[in-house]
Amino acid sequence: MAEPTPKKIAAAIRENTRAVYVESIGNPRCDVPDLAGIAKAAHSGGVPLIVDNTFAPIICQPLKYGADIVVHSCTKWIGGHGTSIGGILVDGGSFDWSNGKFPAFTTPDDSYHGLKFWETFGNFPGMGNVAFIIRARVQGMRNIGLCPSPFNAFQFLLGLETLPLRMERHCSNALALAKYLKKHKKVAWVQYAGLEDHMTYANAKKYLKGGFGAVLGFGIQGGLAAGEKFINSVKLCSHLANVGDAKTLVLHPGSTSHRQMSEQAQRDAGVTPEFIRVAVGIENIDDIIADIDQALQ
């Protein structure tokens, strides 16, 4: 584990490192890393950059900034309603798997009659470098499944049809709520990449186009007890650990998802006793604000 900065990641790469993995919008701190800088650090170390873009579909395109592989949990905004479990893997076709660190791509695969994935698919006619995605598909499906049910696939495809519109609303609602909470007397602090005082606002402006995401965090005055009371007081919002639903979801990690950890371990994970995470939905923003305000009061 390393702080998601080019310098820290470059220093953390070792001989046995095989990839650098970052989130386009971090959970739970809502931080946006320097994707281009981290891509350079990863490539200097001879490894690919994998970006989890779950929190920023549509608004972030990591392949443009040097990422080699992009992953999404489709369960979140792509599906959009918390009804299906699945994920996607996108290969940018940009990484050289023959650099000596990845013998599984360059040595014969006995299970495929001696096939060498890089030799055969490193520059496949009409498709280019598809060695990684072909190997992921044929070995992944054969060995561990990697195949959603037809109904889940149908729901994800339906979700994709409305994803651009939903993301516009998610992002506009989240920014409006973040600005409102900044002024609320019961709120100590707010974390949202779209606020100018956020620690990674400059990166957010550079890498996020059309919004700053749907997730924000804030600190409630009164600490752990106040956080528990807030969660038990919401009416419109739902108390769920998921994100990416059409409805607004709230979570107090200190008393729920992270409660078995020590306070120091929670803080190391970015969770403080007063921390509330909000995955802002697409309801009317006035209704969202009214519910959160009454719960804070």
Secondary structure, 3 states (H helix, E strand, C coil): CCCCCHHHHHHHCCCCCCCEEEECCCCCCCCCCCHHHHHHHHHHCCCCEEEECCCCCCCCCHHHHCCCEEEEECCCCCCCCCCCCCEEEEECCCCCCCCCCCHHHHCCEHHHCCECHHHHHCCECCCECCHHHHHHHHHHHHHHCCCCCHHHHHHHHHHHHHHHHHHHHHHHHHHHHHHHHHCCCCEEEEECCCCCCCCCHHHHHHHCCCCCCCEEEEEECCHHHHHHHHHCCCCCCEECCCCCCCCCEEECHHHCCCCCCCHHHHHHCCCCCCEEEEECCCCCHHHHHHHHHHHHC
